[in-house]
């Protein structure tokens, strides 16, 4: 079984300050982990993914995430928020088998960026 | 590449009407899926397909049918629309790794459906 918990449903930061979006997971297998971003009225787009190579993963638009097995976490960070980062972010875990539970989505974190 | 395309972008139906949401991808992905997104509930899997001719139910399949006659197309049919099916629908496609995991998903722009 696997699950994903995004610890904050809403995060608000000021432009130019750091962003931290938290994701904890549980999985009976070595997981693959993804962060997706969804801008208003758009589909989801991949930000970055972890697939058992380097534990610090760099993505698009200056985002990065660190896989910490001991803490079962995959938090998303960015050093300096930009207004265009305002969106909803989803943490996703992928299991090494097929079926309806092959992917598990977190419930999402809405990031608000204040000017 | 067009990626994943969905039509229509918006649709209003009356209760009891049927319709088909179209989804196509040009990346030769074997895995395709349909999700619905409702406020506060994240994305929920409706149906998925691991290749042409193979489909299976997801988390919330009731009231929906799918078929996969080609690798490219994966239409979603609403049999008899109900107000509870008012939602935003996303189609996605991806490869699977050699280990069977679903890799990066590519999402369409979505269809916003309202059932009156």
Interface residues (C-beta under 8 A of the other chain):
Chain A: X32 X34 X36 X41 X42 X43 X44 X45 X46 X49 X51 X90 X94 X95 X96 X97 X98 X99 X100 X102 X103 X105 X106 X107 X108
Chain B: X4 X40 X41 X42 X43 X45 X48 X50 X56 X57 X58 X59 X90 X92 X96 X97 X99 X100 X101 X102 X103 X104 X105 X106 X107 X108 X109 X110
